[in-house]
Amino acid sequence: MKTKTDYKSILIEINILTIAIAIIAVAVYFFLVPSHTSISSISGLGIVLSNFVPLPLSAITMILNVVLLIIGFFTCGKEFGLKTVYTSVMLPVFLGIFENIFPNIGSITDSQELDVLCYILVVSVGLSILFNRNASSGGLDIVAKIINKYFHMELGKAMSLSGMCVALSAALVYDKKTVVLSVLGTYFNGIVLDHFIFDHNIKRRVCIITKKEEELRQFIVRDLHSGATIYEAIGAYNMEKRNEIITIVDKGEYQKLMKYINQEDPEAFITVYTVSDMRYLPKK
């Protein structure tokens, strides 16, 4: 039986990917290029190569992306591959547009250090959106995704690792200060990227003991559309048996849950833990 294609969801996904890649292109063209640094991206390598190859940055980026894209398509899955095909094509398109609209643009901040800082902050927003949608901007992002998948390394650290060789390539063209900024920028880019990714994915494990146990259970299941586990707990002081409800919720669900408990049972006992990773172990 054929499944019906959800064109609305596909269109929304394309729009999200387009916005994310546009943010990355802005970071590359307006901050990375003027800084002359080579920070954790295939675009950074393209900037170095543009000093030796008589091609525009957009063309060099496209060629490098195609090579790594073929590798990513076969190692990270069809969905990741198809999305990255789109973003890999759109990145040089946006760069080409900026090259025509803003030719020979200089530094907006008039400071190499500020350019690097702005690039890290802006590009991390775009990359975190892509990684959370199981996509990438191509290039070294694909390398980082492969490292993350097969070696279970956090994406930010994987980006830093894969980007160090590119950052060090700046020594072929630029001065010592630029090389140091490239290396430091690559390292901090990984830290900021992990912050954006984990802040988006972070969940809370909420343990609740309440007099209105059944009402709370119904609220979690029916209103939050979430699951819960109930354990029997025994108080050490009077050995009274109570049930403890444990649920894992995201940021929005947590706010709704706390609001409900404050209204229905302000005396409920609650403990909250941060959860950054959840997985099911494969059956042997």
C-alpha positions in Angstrom: 0.0 0.0 0.0 1.4 3.4 -1.0 1.7 6.0 1.6 0.3 9.5 0.9 3.0 12.1 0.4 2.7 15.0 2.9 3.6 17.9 0.7 2.9 20.4 3.4 5.4 18.9 5.8 8.0 18.7 3.0 7.5 22.3 2.1 7.9 23.3 5.8 11.0 21.3 6.0 12.5 22.9 2.9 11.7 26.3 4.3 13.5 25.5 7.6 16.5 24.1 5.8 16.6 27.2 3.5 16.5 29.6 6.4 19.2 27.7 8.2 21.5 27.6 5.2 20.9 31.3 4.6 22.1 32.1 8.1 25.2 30.0 7.5 25.9 31.8 4.2 25.6 35.2 6.0 28.1 34.0 8.6 30.5 32.8 6.0 30.4 35.8 3.6 30.0 38.7 6.0 32.2 37.5 8.9 34.4 34.5 7.9 35.6 35.8 4.6 36.6 39.3 5.9 38.4 37.8 8.9 40.6 35.7 6.5 40.5 32.9 9.1 39.8 29.2 8.4 37.3 28.0 11.0 35.9 24.5 11.1 34.2 24.6 7.7 34.7 23.6 4.1 34.2 27.3 3.3 37.2 28.1 5.4 39.3 25.7 3.3 37.8 27.2 0.2 39.0 30.6 1.3 42.6 29.3 1.6 42.3 27.5 -1.7 41.0 30.6 -3.4 44.5 32.1 -3.0 45.9 29.3 -5.2 43.0 28.2 -7.5 41.6 30.7 -10.1 38.0 30.1 -9.1 35.5 32.1 -7.1 34.7 30.9 -3.5 31.3 29.7 -4.5 32.7 27.3 -7.2 35.4 25.9 -4.9 32.9 25.3 -2.1 30.6 23.5 -4.6 33.4 21.2 -5.8 34.5 20.3 -2.3 30.9 19.7 -1.1 30.2 17.3 -4.0 33.1 15.0 -3.0 32.2 14.9 0.7 28.4 14.7 -0.1 28.9 11.4 -2.0 30.6 10.0 1.1 27.9 11.3 3.4 25.1 9.9 1.3 26.3 6.3 1.7 27.4 6.6 5.4 24.7 8.6 7.1 21.5 7.5 5.3 19.2 8.6 2.6 17.3 11.2 4.5 20.5 12.9 5.7 21.9 12.6 2.2 19.0 14.1 0.4 18.7 17.0 2.8 22.4 17.7 2.6 22.2 17.6 -1.2 19.8 20.5 -1.0 21.7 22.5 1.5 25.0 21.9 -0.2 23.6 23.3 -3.4 21.9 26.2 -1.7 25.1 27.4 0.3 27.1 28.3 -2.8 23.9 29.7 -4.4 23.6 32.1 -1.5 27.3 32.9 -1.5 27.1 33.6 -5.3 24.1 36.0 -4.6 26.1 37.8 -1.9 29.2 38.0 -4.2 27.1 39.8 -6.9 25.1 42.1 -4.5 28.0 42.9 -2.2 31.2 42.6 -4.2 34.5 43.1 -2.5 32.9 43.6 0.9 35.2 44.5 3.8 34.9 43.8 7.5 31.7 45.0 9.0 33.2 45.2 12.5 36.6 46.5 11.4 38.1 43.9 13.7 39.4 40.4 12.9 38.7 39.2 16.4 35.1 40.5 16.3 34.6 39.0 12.9 35.6 35.6 14.2 33.3 36.0 17.3 30.3 37.0 15.2 30.9 34.1 12.8 31.0 31.6 15.6 27.7 32.9 17.1 25.8 33.2 13.8 27.0 30.0 12.1 26.2 27.9 15.3 22.6 29.0 15.0 22.3 27.7 11.5 24.3 24.5 12.1 22.3 23.6 15.2 19.0 24.0 13.1 20.4 21.7 10.4 21.8 19.0 12.8 18.6 18.9 14.7 16.7 18.3 11.4 19.1 15.4 10.5 20.9 17.5 7.9 24.1 19.5 7.4 25.5 22.2 5.3 27.8 19.8 3.6 31.6 19.8 3.7 33.2 19.2 7.1 29.7 19.0 8.7 29.4 15.6 6.9 32.8 14.5 8.4 31.6 15.6 11.8 28.3 13.7 11.4 30.2 10.5 10.4 32.4 10.9 13.5 29.4 11.4 15.6 27.6 8.4 14.2 30.4 5.9 14.3 32.4 7.1 17.3 29.6 8.6 19.3 31.4 11.9 19.8 29.4 15.0 20.5 28.8 17.0 17.3 30.6 20.1 18.5 33.7 18.1 19.4 33.5 16.3 16.1 33.3 19.6 14.3 36.4 20.9 16.2 38.3 17.7 15.5 37.5 17.7 11.8 38.1 21.5 11.5 41.5 21.6 13.1 43.3 20.5 10.0 41.5 23.2 8.0 42.2 25.8 10.6 45.9 24.9 10.5 45.9 25.2 6.7 45.6 29.0 7.3 49.4 28.9 8.0 49.9 28.4 4.2 48.5 31.8 3.4 48.1 34.0 6.5 50.2 35.3 9.4 50.6 33.7 12.9 47.8 35.8 14.4 45.3 34.5 11.8 46.4 30.9 12.3 45.9 31.3 16.1 42.5 32.9 15.6 41.5 30.1 13.2 42.5 27.4 15.7 40.8 29.1 18.7 37.8 29.9 16.6 37.5 26.3 15.6 37.7 25.1 19.2 35.1 27.6 20.5 32.8 27.0 17.5 32.5 23.4 18.7 31.7 24.5 22.2 29.0 27.0 21.1 27.5 24.5 18.7 27.2 21.8 21.4 25.5 24.4 23.6 22.9 25.2 20.9 22.3 21.6 20.1 22.0 20.3 23.7 19.9 23.3 24.8 17.4 22.5 22.1 17.4 18.7 22.9 17.5 19.0 26.7 14.8 17.3 28.6 13.8 17.0 32.2 13.1 13.9 34.3 10.4 14.9 36.8 9.6 12.8 39.8 6.3 13.7 41.6 4.6 12.5 44.7 1.1 14.0 44.9 -2.3 13.4 46.5 -3.9 13.8 43.2 -2.1 10.9 41.5 -4.8 9.8 39.1 -5.6 13.3 37.9 -1.9 14.0 37.3 -1.5 10.7 35.4 -4.4 11.6 33.2 -3.0 15.1 32.6 0.4 13.7 31.5 -1.1 11.1 29.2 -4.0 13.1 27.7 -2.9 16.7 27.8 0.9 16.5 27.4 0.7 13.4 25.2 3.6 12.0 27.1 4.4 8.8 29.0 5.0 8.1 32.6 6.2 5.4 35.0 4.7 4.8 38.4 6.8 3.3 41.3 5.7 2.5 44.8 7.6 4.6 47.4 7.7 4.2 51.1 8.4 7.2 53.4 11.2 6.5 55.9 9.6 8.6 58.7 6.2 6.9 59.0 6.6 4.0 56.5 3.6 5.3 54.6 3.2 3.9 51.1 2.8 6.4 48.2 3.1 6.2 44.4 5.8 8.2 42.7 5.1 9.3 39.1 8.1 9.8 36.8 7.9 11.4 33.4 10.4 12.9 31.0 9.3 16.1 29.3 10.8 18.9 27.1 11.0 22.6 28.0 7.4 23.5 26.9 5.9 20.4 28.5 7.8 21.0 31.7 6.3 24.5 32.0 2.8 23.2 31.5 3.4 20.4 34.0 4.6 22.8 36.7 1.7 25.2 36.1 -0.8 22.3 36.5 0.8 21.0 39.7 1.0 24.5 41.2 -2.8 24.9 40.5 -4.0 21.4 41.5 -1.6 20.4 44.3 0.9 23.1 45.5 2.1 20.7 48.3 3.2 18.0 45.9 6.8 16.8 46.3 8.8 17.2 43.1 12.4 16.5 42.1 13.8 17.4 38.7 16.8 16.1 36.8 18.4 17.2 33.5 18.4 14.6 30.8 20.6 15.1 27.7 20.6 11.6 26.2 18.0 8.9 25.9 18.3 5.7 23.9 17.0 2.2 23.6 19.6 -0.5 23.7 19.3 -2.9 20.7 18.0 -6.4 21.4 20.6 -9.1 21.3 
